[in-house]
Amino acid sequence: MSSLEEVERSTDRVDRRATHADRAPRPVTGMGAPFAAFSVRKLVPDPRYYAPLFITGVLLAAHLSVGLLESPWQTGLAIVTSLVTELILGRLYFGKWPHLASAYVSGISVGILVRSSYYWPFALCAAISIASKYVFRIRDRHLWNPSNFGIAALLLVAHAMPHGDAEWMSTLSVQFGNSVGPMVVIWMLGSFIVSRLRRFHICATYVVSFFAFALLRALITGKSFESQYAPITGPMYQLFTFFMITDPKTTVRTQKGQMLVAFLVAAMEAVLRLAQNIHAPYFALFTVGPVANGVEIWLDARRARRKQGLQP
């Protein structure tokens, strides 16, 4: 082969590589970065979209069938507030545009779970939820599930107000009913999604623990077992089970630790229910979750110090 032929073939290879590079997708920067992942090609494979897709489907099905939402505009306000708050704080704290899947789930959760005839509780709860991720951090980890923190915080404020002045805030309870059909569909879809995310063991541990403590409460109070386990068949518990206690950002890292925390949340909830607290699941996770995360962070720091001490 002549030198001229070698040069020509080498040039052809370079041209083909350049053409392929020109066709490759270029990274999106600036204001479009948070929405770059919303391409059709990336929508299904990206695990971060499993929860948003699932909770959106549940919301649409529930509202179209039984009118779950008091006002779609209130839920929309909660979602928009969450997204905007996430964009602003993410840019201010980290200097980059954050991914919005988590903020969307927080916003739609607030929109479903908060009950109020006013609009401002939805916006305030959504803003508090997202802000908690940035304010309450230890070693680059936030301690509370965002929507759990926002709802529990407003419930505490409402509880502290004089009797009769807290009607601006309540939470979803029996508005969606306890129909077996929708519950089975939601649990099947939810189980599939959390299994893909490798967090089904958290839901399973919590559900089994809930039924065990329901039986214990029935024995203590003398009430029927059915009345004690009935709450878990409602919509609030389905969202709580699949989204709040399984939040990857606010659960401990080990599988055994996650199962232990789920059990402790169920145990704390049982205690609060015996004390006639109707918002028991929110306050149980609000109490147990950050303590568990704090203990894990402390243990990690302690192991790191020991490792450094062993190094020459």
C-alpha positions in Angstrom: 0.0 0.0 0.0 1.4 3.4 -1.0 1.9 6.2 1.5 -0.7 8.2 -0.4 -3.3 5.5 0.1 -2.5 5.2 3.8 -3.0 9.0 4.2 -6.4 8.9 2.3 -7.7 6.0 4.4 -6.6 7.7 7.6 -8.4 10.9 6.5 -11.6 8.9 5.8 -11.5 7.4 9.3 -11.1 10.8 10.9 -14.0 12.2 8.8 -16.3 9.4 9.9 -15.4 9.9 13.6 -16.0 13.6 13.2 -19.4 13.0 11.6 -20.4 10.6 14.4 -19.3 13.2 17.0 -21.4 15.8 15.3 -24.5 13.6 15.5 -23.9 12.8 19.2 -26.1 14.7 21.7 -24.5 17.7 23.3 -24.9 18.4 27.0 -27.6 21.0 27.9 -26.5 23.9 30.0 -28.1 27.0 31.5 -31.8 27.1 32.4 -32.6 24.1 30.2 -30.4 21.8 32.3 -33.1 20.7 34.8 -35.4 19.6 32.0 -32.8 18.0 29.8 -33.5 14.5 31.1 -37.1 14.8 30.1 -36.4 13.4 26.6 -38.5 10.5 25.3 -35.5 8.3 25.1 -34.5 8.8 28.7 -37.9 9.0 30.3 -38.5 5.3 31.0 -35.0 3.9 31.7 -34.1 6.6 34.3 -35.1 5.2 37.7 -35.6 8.7 39.0 -38.8 8.9 37.0 -40.4 5.8 38.3 -41.9 7.5 41.4 -43.1 10.7 39.5 -44.8 8.5 36.8 -46.4 6.3 39.4 -47.7 9.0 41.7 -49.0 10.9 38.7 -50.9 7.9 37.5 -52.4 7.3 40.9 -53.4 10.9 41.2 -55.1 11.0 37.8 -56.9 7.7 38.3 -58.1 8.7 41.8 -59.3 12.1 40.8 -61.1 11.1 37.6 -62.8 8.2 39.4 -63.8 9.5 42.8 -62.7 13.2 42.7 -59.8 12.8 45.1 -58.6 16.4 44.9 -60.5 19.3 46.4 -59.1 21.5 43.7 -56.6 20.6 41.0 -55.4 24.2 41.1 -54.2 23.7 44.7 -52.2 20.6 43.8 -50.8 22.5 40.8 -49.8 25.3 43.1 -48.0 22.9 45.4 -46.1 21.3 42.4 -45.1 24.7 40.9 -44.0 26.0 44.3 -41.8 22.9 44.9 -40.2 23.1 41.5 -39.5 26.8 41.7 -38.1 26.5 45.3 -35.9 23.6 44.2 -34.5 25.5 41.2 -33.7 28.6 43.3 -32.2 26.8 46.3 -30.3 24.3 44.2 -28.7 27.1 42.2 -27.9 29.2 45.3 -26.5 26.4 47.4 -24.7 24.3 44.8 -24.3 26.6 41.9 -26.0 24.3 39.4 -29.6 23.4 38.3 -30.9 20.4 40.2 -32.8 17.5 38.9 -36.5 18.1 39.5 -37.9 14.6 39.9 -37.7 14.6 43.7 -39.2 18.1 43.9 -42.1 17.0 41.7 -42.9 14.0 44.0 -42.7 16.3 47.0 -45.1 18.8 45.4 -47.6 16.3 44.2 -47.5 14.5 47.6 -48.3 17.8 49.4 -51.0 18.5 46.9 -52.7 15.1 47.6 -52.1 14.9 51.4 -52.9 18.4 52.5 -56.6 19.3 53.0 -57.5 23.0 53.1 -60.0 25.3 51.6 -57.2 27.9 51.3 -54.4 28.0 48.7 -51.6 29.3 50.9 -51.2 26.1 53.0 -50.3 24.2 49.8 -47.7 26.7 48.8 -46.3 27.1 52.3 -46.1 23.4 52.9 -44.4 22.8 49.5 -41.8 25.6 50.1 -41.0 24.3 53.6 -40.7 20.8 52.3 -38.1 21.7 49.7 -36.3 24.2 52.0 -35.8 21.5 54.6 -33.5 19.6 52.2 -31.1 22.5 52.1 -31.4 23.9 55.7 -31.3 20.8 57.8 -28.2 19.0 56.5 -25.4 17.1 58.1 -22.3 16.0 56.1 -24.2 16.7 52.8 -27.2 14.7 53.8 -30.7 16.0 54.6 -32.3 14.3 57.6 -36.1 14.5 56.9 -38.2 13.3 54.0 -39.2 16.7 52.5 -43.0 16.3 52.3 -43.1 14.6 55.7 -41.3 17.5 57.2 -43.5 20.1 55.6 -46.7 18.4 56.6 -45.6 17.5 60.1 -44.4 21.1 60.6 -47.7 22.6 59.6 -49.6 20.1 61.7 -47.6 21.0 64.7 -48.3 24.7 64.1 -52.0 24.0 63.7 -52.1 21.9 66.8 -50.4 24.7 68.8 -53.1 27.2 67.8 -56.1 27.8 70.0 -59.0 25.3 69.5 -61.1 26.3 66.5 -58.4 28.4 64.9 -56.6 25.5 63.1 -59.3 24.6 60.5 -57.0 25.9 57.7 -55.0 22.6 57.8 -55.8 18.9 57.9 -54.6 15.9 56.0 -56.1 13.3 53.7 -57.8 10.5 55.6 -60.9 8.7 54.4 -61.8 11.0 51.4 -60.6 8.3 48.9 -62.3 5.5 50.7 -61.0 2.0 51.3 -62.1 0.2 48.1 -60.3 -3.1 47.6 -60.0 -2.8 43.8 -58.1 0.5 43.6 -56.0 -0.5 46.6 -54.9 -3.8 44.9 -54.0 -2.0 41.7 -52.0 0.7 43.6 -50.2 -1.9 45.7 -49.3 -4.0 42.6 -47.9 -1.0 40.7 -46.2 0.4 43.8 -44.6 -2.9 44.6 -43.3 -3.2 41.1 -41.7 0.2 41.2 -40.1 0.0 44.6 -38.8 -3.5 43.6 -37.1 -1.9 40.6 -35.6 0.6 43.0 -34.6 -2.3 45.3 -36.5 -0.9 48.3 -39.4 -3.3 48.5 -38.0 -4.7 51.7 -38.7 -1.4 53.4 -42.4 -1.5 52.4 -42.8 -5.1 53.3 -41.2 -4.7 56.8 -43.4 -1.7 57.5 -46.6 -3.4 56.4 -45.9 -6.6 58.4 -45.0 -4.5 61.4 -48.1 -2.4 61.1 -50.4 -5.5 61.1 -48.5 -6.9 64.1 -48.9 -3.7 66.0 -52.5 -3.5 64.9 -53.1 -6.8 66.5 -51.4 -5.6 69.7 -53.4 -2.4 69.8 -56.6 -4.5 69.4 -55.6 -6.6 72.4 -54.8 -3.6 74.5 -57.9 -1.5 73.6 -60.4 -4.3 73.2 -61.3 -3.0 69.7 -61.6 -5.2 66.7 -58.5 -6.1 64.7 -60.2 -4.9 61.5 -60.6 -1.4 62.9 -57.0 -1.3 63.8 -55.5 -2.4 60.5 -58.1 -0.5 58.3 -56.1 2.7 58.0 -53.4 1.0 56.0 -55.9 0.3 53.2 -56.5 4.0 52.7 -54.8 6.3 50.1 -52.7 8.3 52.7 -51.0 5.1 53.9 -50.3 4.0 50.3 -48.5 7.2 49.6 -46.7 7.0 53.0 -45.6 3.4 52.4 -44.4 3.8 48.8 -42.9 7.3 48.9 -42.1 8.7 52.3 -40.5 5.8 54.1 -38.6 4.6 51.0 -37.1 8.0 50.0 -33.5 7.1 49.0 -32.2 10.4 50.2 -33.5 10.1 53.7 -33.1 6.4 54.5 -30.1 4.7 56.1 -27.9 2.9 53.6 -27.8 -0.7 54.7 -30.7 -3.1 54.0 -30.8 -4.3 57.6 -30.8 -0.7 58.9 -33.6 0.2 56.5 -35.7 -2.7 57.8 -35.0 -1.8 61.4 -36.0 1.8 60.8 -39.3 0.7 59.1 -40.0 -1.4 62.1 -39.3 1.4 64.5 -41.5 3.8 62.5 -44.4 1.3 62.8 -43.7 0.9 66.6 -43.7 4.7 67.2 -46.9 5.0 65.2 -48.5 2.3 67.3 -47.6 4.3 70.4 -49.0 7.5 69.0 -52.2 5.7 67.9 -52.7 4.5 71.4 -52.4 8.1 72.5 -55.2 9.0 70.0 -53.0 10.9 67.6 -54.8 10.8 64.2 -51.6 12.0 62.4 -49.5 9.2 63.9 -47.6 8.1 60.7 -46.4 11.6 59.9 -45.1 12.2 63.4 -43.7 8.7 63.7 -41.5 9.2 60.6 -40.8 12.8 61.6 -39.3 11.5 64.9 -37.6 8.2 63.9 -36.2 9.1 60.5 -33.8 11.9 61.4 -32.7 10.1 64.5 -31.8 7.1 62.5 -30.0 9.2 59.9 -28.1 11.1 62.6 -26.9 7.9 64.2 -25.7 6.6 60.9 -23.9 9.8 60.1 -22.2 9.7 63.6 -21.2 6.1 63.1 -19.7 6.8 59.7 -17.7 9.7 61.1 -16.5 7.6 63.9 -15.4 4.8 61.6 -13.6 7.4 59.4 -11.7 8.8 62.4 -10.7 5.3 63.4 -9.5 4.5 59.9 -7.5 7.8 59.8 -5.9 6.9 63.2 -4.7 3.5 61.9 -3.1 5.1 58.9 0.7 5.8 59.2 
